[in-house]
Amino acid sequence: MFRALLLEKTDGKVTANLRQLDDSALPDFPVTAKVSYSTLNYKDGLAIADKGKIVREFPLIPGIDWAGTVETSDDDRFKAGDRVILTGWGVGEQFHGGMAERARAKAEWLIKMPPGMDKKWAMSMGTAGLTAMLAVHALEANGLKKDREVLVTGAAGGVGSVAVAILAKLGHKVVAATGRLELESYLKALGAASVMDRAELAKPAKPLEGERWAGVIDTVGGPALANALASMAYRAPVAACGLAGSHDLPTTVMPFILRGVKLIGIDSVRCPIPERDAAWRKLAALLPDGLPVGGTKIVGLSDVPALAEQIVAGQIQGRIVIDVSQA
Ligand SMILES: NC(=O)c1ccc[n+]([C@@H]2O[C@H](COP(=O)([O-])OP(=O)(O)OC[C@H]3O[C@@H](n4cnc5c(N)ncnc54)[C@H](OP(=O)(O)O)[C@@H]3O)[C@@H](O)[C@H]2O)c1
């Protein structure tokens, strides 16, 4: 038996309940692991708060990521004692996820943790950290320069916080756009050179404005992304990661055909393993101590439902790590 947070649907209403489950509740995948930590991501918030149709079949254990230790494996690629990370691949959406003491997975979904990497650290990054690192790699592969500022939107959230920290570590001058100006000292501790009120990016975007940004990591979508595109430097890259504000993109073709702006989509869910491996190693090298004070909070499984509402409302600062051994 193992403890899990279980999403259940009764009379059309989804609730998240702590349950004791039998191993037979887990899918028939070859690798069984003891989960140590999961995290709360925006998508988990949507799933638990029953918004955005993330989960279609119930009951389901949420948690789109987890770090743990292999207990048994019918696949030669893993053996008992291996420490592994899983993010994405539909886990916590179609398949039981990480908010439980035990999980079962396909071998091809798992990343073997490099020696020295700590499970709690890995989940202090989690899907958000991986996504931020993939976004930075995408900007670098598309000609990111250091001659101008780099914008990060949704900067005080999970992806945003890690993106600010990575870019600052790499020597970029980062502008952190946030709706929570009271978090300026947190954002500066992450490494932001300056903080921008996200209201400046909420106005309807003009087709083009002055060339301000050397690169952008956008977690918000909508007018924020459209305004960012209008202010890109010539041939500068933009990584679109999220939709915390909107899934719309009210822009024109002008940034693309007159400035050669490059808009790159970031997907962490089906990203190939070699790219993930490279991203995890780079993250560990750049942010070995994780986020600064205030960037990571450790909670138990029973704290998750209330926090899920908060993350969907944009009220979470940095990352929430779930210690699944805590009820
Ligand atoms: N592409 C991928 O593979 C991938 C992976 C992970 C996440 N994502 C997406 O990336 C986004 C961020 O995820 P996360 O886990 O970092 O979530 P998060 O921790 O909740 O961060 C989102 C941030 O966006 C800002 N925000 C929230 N509501 C907003 C609104 N209405 N208008 C403008 N800004 C708003 C807030 O930052 P401030 O308070 O600083 O303004 C909030 O903290 C989500 O859309 C998520 O689905 C995508």
PDBQT file of the ligand as one rigid body, heavy atoms in Angstrom, charges set to zero:
ROOT
HETATM    1  N1  LIG A 401       5.994  24.637 -22.558  1.00  0.00    +0.000 N 
HETATM    2  C1  LIG A 401       6.193  23.812 -21.547  1.00  0.00    +0.000 C 
HETATM    3  O1  LIG A 401       6.674  22.684 -21.677  1.00  0.00    +0.000 OA
HETATM    4  C2  LIG A 401       5.838  24.305 -20.179  1.00  0.00    +0.000 A 
HETATM    5  C3  LIG A 401       6.408  23.741 -19.038  1.00  0.00    +0.000 A 
HETATM    6  C4  LIG A 401       6.116  24.304 -17.798  1.00  0.00    +0.000 A 
HETATM    7  C5  LIG A 401       5.217  25.363 -17.730  1.00  0.00    +0.000 A 
HETATM    8  N2  LIG A 401       4.648  25.827 -18.862  1.00  0.00    +0.000 N 
HETATM    9  C6  LIG A 401       3.710  26.942 -18.830  1.00  0.00    +0.000 C 
HETATM   10  O2  LIG A 401       4.422  28.092 -18.398  1.00  0.00    +0.000 OA
HETATM   11  C7  LIG A 401       3.548  28.923 -17.646  1.00  0.00    +0.000 C 
HETATM   12  C8  LIG A 401       4.169  29.181 -16.274  1.00  0.00    +0.000 C 
HETATM   13  O3  LIG A 401       4.205  27.951 -15.547  1.00  0.00    +0.000 OA
HETATM   14  P1  LIG A 401       4.702  27.974 -14.032  1.00  0.00    +0.000 P 
HETATM   15  O4  LIG A 401       4.655  26.565 -13.563  1.00  0.00    +0.000 OA
HETATM   16  O5  LIG A 401       5.921  28.787 -13.943  1.00  0.00    +0.000 OA
HETATM   17  O6  LIG A 401       3.471  28.769 -13.355  1.00  0.00    +0.000 OA
HETATM   18  P2  LIG A 401       3.511  29.858 -12.176  1.00  0.00    +0.000 P 
HETATM   19  O7  LIG A 401       4.523  29.459 -11.175  1.00  0.00    +0.000 OA
HETATM   20  O8  LIG A 401       2.112  30.057 -11.755  1.00  0.00    +0.000 OA
HETATM   21  O9  LIG A 401       4.022  31.187 -12.901  1.00  0.00    +0.000 OA
HETATM   22  C9  LIG A 401       3.196  31.903 -13.779  1.00  0.00    +0.000 C 
HETATM   23  C10 LIG A 401       3.435  33.390 -13.560  1.00  0.00    +0.000 C 
HETATM   24  O10 LIG A 401       2.785  34.102 -14.607  1.00  0.00    +0.000 OA
HETATM   25  C11 LIG A 401       2.345  35.356 -14.127  1.00  0.00    +0.000 C 
HETATM   26  N3  LIG A 401       0.899  35.450 -14.358  1.00  0.00    +0.000 N 
HETATM   27  C12 LIG A 401      -0.083  34.720 -13.795  1.00  0.00    +0.000 A 
HETATM   28  N4  LIG A 401      -1.288  35.087 -14.241  1.00  0.00    +0.000 NA
HETATM   29  C13 LIG A 401      -1.069  36.111 -15.127  1.00  0.00    +0.000 A 
HETATM   30  C14 LIG A 401      -1.907  36.921 -15.934  1.00  0.00    +0.000 A 
HETATM   31  N5  LIG A 401      -3.243  36.778 -15.915  1.00  0.00    +0.000 N 
HETATM   32  N6  LIG A 401      -1.340  37.850 -16.714  1.00  0.00    +0.000 NA
HETATM   33  C15 LIG A 401      -0.009  38.005 -16.751  1.00  0.00    +0.000 A 
HETATM   34  N7  LIG A 401       0.851  37.265 -15.988  1.00  0.00    +0.000 NA
HETATM   35  C16 LIG A 401       0.323  36.327 -15.205  1.00  0.00    +0.000 A 
HETATM   36  C17 LIG A 401       2.674  35.389 -12.630  1.00  0.00    +0.000 C 
HETATM   37  O11 LIG A 401       3.955  35.989 -12.505  1.00  0.00    +0.000 OA
HETATM   38  P3  LIG A 401       4.155  37.457 -11.877  1.00  0.00    +0.000 P 
HETATM   39  O12 LIG A 401       3.398  37.451 -10.584  1.00  0.00    +0.000 OA
HETATM   40  O13 LIG A 401       5.613  37.606 -11.747  1.00  0.00    +0.000 OA
HETATM   41  O14 LIG A 401       3.537  38.408 -12.875  1.00  0.00    +0.000 OA
HETATM   42  C18 LIG A 401       2.805  33.918 -12.279  1.00  0.00    +0.000 C 
HETATM   43  O15 LIG A 401       3.603  33.726 -11.155  1.00  0.00    +0.000 OA
HETATM   44  C19 LIG A 401       2.199  28.201 -17.593  1.00  0.00    +0.000 C 
HETATM   45  O16 LIG A 401       1.364  28.665 -18.605  1.00  0.00    +0.000 OA
HETATM   46  C20 LIG A 401       2.581  26.753 -17.847  1.00  0.00    +0.000 C 
HETATM   47  O17 LIG A 401       1.517  26.037 -18.398  1.00  0.00    +0.000 OA
HETATM   48  C21 LIG A 401       4.928  25.321 -20.075  1.00  0.00    +0.000 A 
ENDROOT
TORSDOF 0
